[in-house]
């Protein structure tokens, strides 16, 4: 990886109830990223629709599709046309009555490389994801693309260092997190600041602990009572924020990542060298109340 770099496009958008319009807007964002030199383009979580998990409504299951399927076919053709890798978050219908929150990866020649199914599923006011999604069963995934090995995790996975660690140990050059998270539109500013700060900090810590860049792409805009906080960002391998998007506006940004810097940080801060893997067995317990 000496002197290896990759230009990553972040597509942060607001969404509407018009699925076709969202898709058109996203495709325009991909094209804009490619025109700015992006080699890998990362889309936000569930970009095809409004964030429907704010309610429990059986009608929303109609938004799901097979993976591979229509959307992966479309983005495969777009990836091949533009010569870029596309990381696309979709609502997967696996079988009748069985659904996942899934991200597909399309290589620069249009090849469908596979999918990652979201492992950690939240259930909070405004985020009723357990109503819709079965937890992932494919394990943690790294996708070997033309422009590097991409470790894909999704939104609520952001809060779990175990997920980032395992994905990094599988050889990821960088981690990406398609995301949909926000504030209640009437929430006070101090709480907003604290929540965004925690969200960014935990992901920056994954960069530090694993010595690789992190790319997080969130949606923006008001949907119902939720104001999605945007703030998509890129962290270098030591947790420094090298790009942060607006909290309010749609934004297309391309950031260059230097994979060689990971070796430098890992060499000078050898956290992987000093791991005591012989002592970590307790982490597989839910809680250590019987020791």
NUSE-32758 format. One record per residue (C-alpha): x, y, z; chain; residue in one letter. Coordinates in Angstrom, 2 decimals. Example, Ala and Ser with C-alpha at 12.3 -4.5 7.8 and 13.67 -1.06 7.14 Angstrom:
REM NUSE-32758
<<12.30 -4.50 7.80> "A" "a">
<<13.67 -1.06 7.14> "A" "s">
This chain:
REM NUSE-32758
<<0.00 0.00 0.00> "A" "x">
<<3.00 2.33 -0.20> "A" "x">
<<1.94 5.61 -1.84> "A" "x">
<<-1.56 4.22 -2.47> "A" "x">
<<-4.33 6.79 -2.35> "A" "x">
<<-8.03 6.72 -3.12> "A" "x">
<<-10.50 9.53 -3.70> "A" "x">
<<-13.77 8.89 -1.87> "A" "x">
<<-17.01 10.70 -2.68> "A" "x">
<<-19.56 11.39 0.07> "A" "x">
<<-23.14 11.98 -1.11> "A" "x">
<<-25.14 13.71 1.66> "A" "x">
<<-28.72 14.42 0.60> "A" "x">
<<-32.17 15.26 1.91> "A" "x">
<<-34.93 12.89 0.79> "A" "x">
<<-38.61 13.16 -0.11> "A" "x">
<<-41.56 10.78 -0.34> "A" "x">
<<-40.95 10.49 -4.09> "A" "x">
<<-38.80 7.35 -4.51> "A" "x">
<<-38.09 8.05 -8.18> "A" "x">
<<-36.97 11.60 -7.40> "A" "x">
<<-34.67 10.37 -4.62> "A" "x">
<<-33.07 7.88 -6.99> "A" "x">
<<-32.59 10.53 -9.67> "A" "x">
<<-31.06 12.90 -7.13> "A" "x">
<<-28.72 10.21 -5.86> "A" "x">
<<-27.57 9.26 -9.35> "A" "x">
<<-26.84 12.95 -9.99> "A" "x">
<<-24.79 12.97 -6.78> "A" "x">
<<-22.82 9.93 -7.93> "A" "x">
<<-22.12 11.56 -11.29> "A" "x">
<<-21.07 14.79 -9.60> "A" "x">
<<-18.69 12.85 -7.34> "A" "x">
<<-17.17 11.06 -10.31> "A" "x">
<<-16.76 14.35 -12.16> "A" "x">
<<-14.80 15.64 -9.15> "A" "x">
<<-12.47 12.65 -9.38> "A" "x">
<<-14.04 10.21 -6.94> "A" "x">
<<-12.97 6.59 -7.35> "A" "x">
<<-15.26 5.26 -4.60> "A" "x">
<<-18.68 6.80 -3.90> "A" "x">
<<-20.48 6.13 -0.61> "A" "x">
<<-24.24 6.73 -0.37> "A" "x">
<<-26.20 7.42 2.81> "A" "x">
<<-28.37 4.82 4.52> "A" "x">
<<-31.67 3.94 2.78> "A" "x">
<<-31.34 6.79 0.27> "A" "x">
<<-34.23 5.60 -1.94> "A" "x">
<<-36.94 6.81 0.44> "A" "x">
<<-37.74 8.82 3.50> "A" "x">
<<-36.42 7.18 6.67> "A" "x">
<<-39.51 5.03 7.11> "A" "x">
<<-38.47 3.45 10.42> "A" "x">
<<-39.86 6.44 12.34> "A" "x">
<<-43.19 4.56 12.32> "A" "x">
<<-44.32 0.95 12.39> "A" "x">
<<-46.29 0.65 9.16> "A" "x">
<<-46.69 -2.58 7.17> "A" "x">
<<-47.05 -0.57 3.95> "A" "x">
<<-43.38 0.35 4.18> "A" "x">
<<-42.34 -3.23 3.48> "A" "x">
<<-43.31 -2.52 -0.13> "A" "x">
<<-40.16 -0.39 -0.40> "A" "x">
<<-37.95 -3.49 -0.10> "A" "x">
<<-36.31 -5.29 -3.01> "A" "x">
<<-34.12 -8.27 -3.74> "A" "x">
<<-30.33 -7.87 -3.57> "A" "x">
<<-28.98 -8.36 -6.16> "A" "x">
<<-31.96 -6.83 -7.92> "A" "x">
<<-33.18 -3.70 -9.71> "A" "x">
<<-31.13 -1.16 -7.74> "A" "x">
<<-27.92 -3.16 -7.81> "A" "x">
<<-28.37 -3.66 -11.56> "A" "x">
<<-28.78 0.09 -12.03> "A" "x">
<<-25.76 0.99 -9.90> "A" "x">
<<-23.70 -1.77 -11.45> "A" "x">
<<-24.23 -0.20 -14.86> "A" "x">
<<-23.47 3.26 -13.46> "A" "x">
<<-20.29 2.03 -11.74> "A" "x">
<<-19.11 0.44 -14.99> "A" "x">
<<-19.94 3.54 -17.03> "A" "x">
<<-18.05 5.86 -14.66> "A" "x">
<<-15.27 3.43 -13.71> "A" "x">
<<-15.94 3.87 -9.98> "A" "x">
<<-16.88 1.77 -6.97> "A" "x">
<<-20.35 2.44 -5.51> "A" "x">
<<-21.38 1.57 -1.94> "A" "x">
<<-25.21 1.54 -1.90> "A" "x">
<<-27.46 1.09 1.15> "A" "x">
<<-30.76 -0.67 0.36> "A" "x">
<<-33.82 -2.23 2.02> "A" "x">
<<-33.47 -5.93 1.24> "A" "x">
<<-36.33 -8.38 0.85> "A" "x">
<<-34.65 -11.73 1.38> "A" "x">
<<-37.80 -13.85 1.38> "A" "x">
<<-41.49 -13.45 2.14> "A" "x">
<<-41.62 -11.79 5.56> "A" "x">
<<-37.82 -11.62 5.93> "A" "x">
<<-36.06 -8.28 5.50> "A" "x">
<<-32.63 -6.76 6.14> "A" "x">
<<-30.96 -3.35 6.19> "A" "x">
<<-28.26 -4.12 3.64> "A" "x">
<<-25.43 -2.41 1.78> "A" "x">
<<-24.27 -3.65 -1.63> "A" "x">
<<-20.87 -2.96 -3.17> "A" "x">
<<-20.41 -2.59 -6.95> "A" "x">
<<-16.86 -2.65 -8.31> "A" "x">
<<-15.49 -0.25 -10.92> "A" "x">
<<-16.12 -2.73 -13.75> "A" "x">
<<-19.75 -3.12 -12.67> "A" "x">
<<-19.24 -6.41 -10.83> "A" "x">
<<-21.57 -6.99 -7.90> "A" "x">
<<-19.09 -7.91 -5.14> "A" "x">
<<-21.65 -8.81 -2.50> "A" "x">
<<-23.52 -7.33 0.44> "A" "x">
<<-23.26 -6.61 4.14> "A" "x">
<<-26.34 -6.97 6.33> "A" "x">
<<-26.55 -4.58 9.28> "A" "x">
<<-25.68 -6.46 12.45> "A" "x">
<<-26.83 -4.09 15.20> "A" "x">
<<-30.51 -3.12 14.94> "A" "x">
<<-31.82 -0.24 17.11> "A" "x">
<<-35.27 0.17 18.62> "A" "x">
<<-35.77 3.68 19.94> "A" "x">
<<-38.43 6.39 19.59> "A" "x">
<<-38.29 7.40 15.93> "A" "x">
<<-36.01 4.46 15.04> "A" "x">
<<-38.21 1.36 15.08> "A" "x">
<<-35.82 -0.74 13.04> "A" "x">
<<-36.53 -4.02 14.82> "A" "x">
<<-40.04 -3.87 13.32> "A" "x">
<<-38.52 -4.00 9.83> "A" "x">
<<-35.07 -5.61 9.91> "A" "x">
<<-33.73 -9.01 10.86> "A" "x">
<<-30.17 -8.74 12.25> "A" "x">
<<-27.46 -9.53 9.74> "A" "x">
<<-26.20 -13.11 9.46> "A" "x">
<<-23.32 -12.69 7.00> "A" "x">
<<-20.82 -11.55 9.60> "A" "x">
<<-18.54 -8.57 9.16> "A" "x">
<<-17.43 -7.98 5.60> "A" "x">
<<-14.54 -6.47 3.68> "A" "x">
<<-14.89 -6.00 -0.07> "A" "x">
<<-11.74 -6.13 -2.29> "A" "x">
<<-12.41 -3.45 -4.90> "A" "x">
<<-10.27 -1.97 -7.64> "A" "x">
<<-9.42 0.96 -5.36> "A" "x">
<<-8.86 -0.80 -2.06> "A" "x">
<<-10.41 -3.10 0.53> "A" "x">
<<-13.56 -1.46 1.90> "A" "x">
<<-14.94 -2.41 5.30> "A" "x">
<<-18.69 -1.72 5.33> "A" "x">
<<-20.73 -1.14 8.48> "A" "x">
<<-24.12 0.58 8.81> "A" "x">
<<-25.38 3.34 11.14> "A" "x">
<<-26.11 1.74 14.55> "A" "x">
<<-23.02 -0.43 14.03> "A" "x">
<<-21.14 2.86 14.57> "A" "x">
<<-21.44 2.61 18.32> "A" "x">
<<-19.77 -0.80 18.63> "A" "x">
<<-15.96 -0.94 18.73> "A" "x">
<<-16.14 -4.72 18.34> "A" "x">
<<-17.67 -4.36 14.87> "A" "x">
<<-15.01 -1.88 13.74> "A" "x">
<<-12.20 -4.01 15.20> "A" "x">
<<-13.31 -7.24 13.53> "A" "x">
<<-13.79 -5.50 10.19> "A" "x">
<<-10.36 -3.88 10.46> "A" "x">
<<-8.78 -7.22 11.39> "A" "x">
<<-10.21 -8.66 8.18> "A" "x">
<<-7.91 -6.31 6.27> "A" "x">
<<-10.02 -3.22 5.53> "A" "x">
<<-8.08 -0.25 4.17> "A" "x">
<<-10.83 2.05 5.45> "A" "x">
<<-14.26 1.82 7.07> "A" "x">
<<-17.47 3.31 5.66> "A" "x">
<<-20.70 3.92 7.53> "A" "x">
<<-23.86 4.73 5.53> "A" "x">
<<-26.04 6.49 8.11> "A" "x">
<<-29.45 7.99 8.92> "A" "x">
<<-29.40 9.77 12.27> "A" "x">
<<-30.72 13.07 13.54> "A" "x">
<<-32.23 15.20 16.26> "A" "x">
<<-35.86 15.76 17.19> "A" "x">
<<-36.63 19.03 15.44> "A" "x">
<<-37.61 20.71 18.75> "A" "x">
<<-34.64 19.42 20.77> "A" "x">
<<-32.42 21.97 22.56> "A" "x">
<<-29.08 22.97 21.13> "A" "x">
<<-26.92 21.63 23.96> "A" "x">
<<-28.42 18.14 23.62> "A" "x">
<<-27.93 18.32 19.85> "A" "x">
<<-24.28 19.25 20.29> "A" "x">
<<-23.71 16.46 22.80> "A" "x">
<<-25.34 13.82 20.61> "A" "x">
<<-23.50 14.78 17.44> "A" "x">
<<-20.24 15.00 19.39> "A" "x">
<<-20.68 11.49 20.78> "A" "x">
<<-21.55 10.14 17.33> "A" "x">
<<-18.49 11.64 15.71> "A" "x">
<<-16.18 10.82 18.62> "A" "x">
<<-17.00 7.10 18.72> "A" "x">
<<-16.26 6.77 15.02> "A" "x">
<<-13.04 8.75 15.26> "A" "x">
<<-12.04 6.37 18.04> "A" "x">
<<-12.49 3.44 15.64> "A" "x">
<<-10.01 5.16 13.33> "A" "x">
<<-7.52 5.61 16.18> "A" "x">
<<-7.86 2.10 17.60> "A" "x">
<<-7.49 0.44 14.21> "A" "x">
<<-5.19 2.87 12.43> "A" "x">
<<-7.37 3.30 9.33> "A" "x">
<<-9.53 6.12 7.92> "A" "x">
<<-13.27 6.27 8.61> "A" "x">
<<-15.86 7.69 6.18> "A" "x">
<<-19.35 8.38 7.56> "A" "x">
<<-22.15 9.55 5.25> "A" "x">
<<-25.39 10.79 6.85> "A" "x">
<<-28.59 12.23 5.39> "A" "x">
<<-29.85 15.73 6.11> "A" "x">
<<-33.21 17.52 6.02> "A" "x">
<<-36.42 17.41 8.06> "A" "x">
<<-38.61 14.30 7.89> "A" "x">
<<-41.62 14.33 10.19> "A" "x">
<<-40.36 15.23 13.67> "A" "x">
<<-36.77 14.37 12.84> "A" "x">
<<-34.12 16.79 11.64> "A" "x">
<<-31.36 14.61 10.21> "A" "x">
<<-28.11 16.20 11.25> "A" "x">
<<-25.96 15.71 8.15> "A" "x">
<<-22.45 16.34 9.38> "A" "x">
<<-20.96 13.61 7.19> "A" "x">
<<-17.24 13.43 7.83> "A" "x">
<<-13.91 11.77 7.12> "A" "x">
<<-11.38 10.93 9.81> "A" "x">
<<-7.73 10.16 9.18> "A" "x">
<<-6.18 7.04 10.81> "A" "x">
<<-5.44 8.97 14.02> "A" "x">
<<-8.90 10.45 14.49> "A" "x">
<<-8.32 13.87 12.97> "A" "x">
<<-11.36 15.16 11.08> "A" "x">
<<-10.14 16.07 7.62> "A" "x">
<<-13.60 16.88 6.25> "A" "x">
<<-16.97 17.71 7.81> "A" "x">
<<-20.13 18.48 5.85> "A" "x">
<<-22.87 20.95 6.70> "A" "x">
<<-25.59 20.03 9.18> "A" "x">
<<-28.22 21.67 6.99> "A" "x">
<<-27.45 21.34 3.31> "A" "x">
<<-27.11 18.70 0.62> "A" "x">
<<-23.42 18.27 -0.05> "A" "x">
<<-21.25 16.32 -2.48> "A" "x">
<<-17.63 16.10 -1.43> "A" "x">
<<-14.56 14.16 -2.58> "A" "x">
<<-11.75 13.47 -0.11> "A" "x">
<<-8.43 11.76 -0.83> "A" "x">
<<-7.35 9.03 1.59> "A" "x">
<<-3.70 8.02 1.92> "A" "x">
<<-3.41 4.35 2.81> "A" "x">
<<0.32 4.67 3.46> "A" "x">
<<-0.48 6.82 6.48> "A" "x">
<<-2.10 3.81 8.12> "A" "x">
<<1.24 2.00 8.18> "A" "x">
<<2.91 5.06 9.68> "A" "x">
<<0.34 5.45 12.45> "A" "x">
<<0.21 1.72 13.17> "A" "x">
<<4.00 1.59 13.39> "A" "x">
<<4.30 4.52 15.80> "A" "x">
<<1.17 3.62 17.77> "A" "x">
<<1.26 -0.21 17.66> "A" "x">
<<-2.11 -0.99 19.20> "A" "x">
<<-2.51 -4.11 17.06> "A" "x">
<<0.92 -5.38 18.15> "A" "x">
<<0.12 -5.00 21.84> "A" "x">
<<-3.34 -6.55 21.87> "A" "x">
<<-3.67 -9.22 24.57> "A" "x">
<<-5.89 -11.56 22.60> "A" "x">
<<-5.42 -14.25 25.24> "A" "x">
<<-7.38 -12.09 27.72> "A" "x">
<<-10.40 -11.08 25.64> "A" "x">
<<-12.67 -14.12 25.99> "A" "x">
<<-15.01 -12.33 28.48> "A" "x">
<<-16.08 -9.94 25.70> "A" "x">
<<-18.29 -12.70 24.30> "A" "x">
<<-20.49 -12.58 27.43> "A" "x">
<<-23.56 -10.32 27.63> "A" "x">
<<-22.50 -9.07 31.09> "A" "x">
<<-19.95 -10.31 33.60> "A" "x">
<<-22.29 -10.74 36.56> "A" "x">
<<-21.36 -14.35 37.36> "A" "x">
<<-17.60 -14.02 37.69> "A" "x">
